[in-house]
Amino acid sequence: MRKAYFEKGAERLVRKFREVDAAGNFVSPLLVAKEGCFQRDLEPGNGGDVAGFHKTFCDTQTRASTLAEQFNKLLAALPGVGAITPRVFFLKCSVYVLEDGVHSLFRDAAAILVEKQLNISRYQKWNDNKGRRALDAHAAKNIAGRDHRVGR
């Protein structure tokens, strides 16, 4: 797992992550490991449960995936909807519990949320998890001499 995070959202830090075998060879596709920005508050010494925190997120994402599948089926039945019509999907995620001391690289977290790393040339994130749409955030950076705050 990378020491430095490559993305930060409102609630999570994201690092690149790969599974390796005993010889140190990569045995997984590209993955990302996510840590809650405030998960230190959940560590056992503080009366919390980091693995449980991530499990709740995975359960919610699994339910959202089921609803997205139902939505996509209903969408496909509508007149005029074709193969180029966008569909809604959610990534499958897992909770990894780190038991070998490596977790000290990850802000002392003993559990992390792991999911497949998306190919950014094929997928677009539509919001920045802070209430702004991606287009708004991009536009705000490119408007010279104006108020750069973006409304919701």
Secondary structure, 3 states (H helix, E strand, C coil): CCCCCCEECCCEEEEEECCECCCCCECCCCEEEEEECCHHHHCHHHCCCHHHHHHHHHHHHHHHHHHHHHHHHHHHCCCCCCCCCCCCCCCCEEEEECCCCHHHHCCCCCEEEEEECCCCCCCCCCECCCCCEHHHHHHHHHCCCCCCCCCC
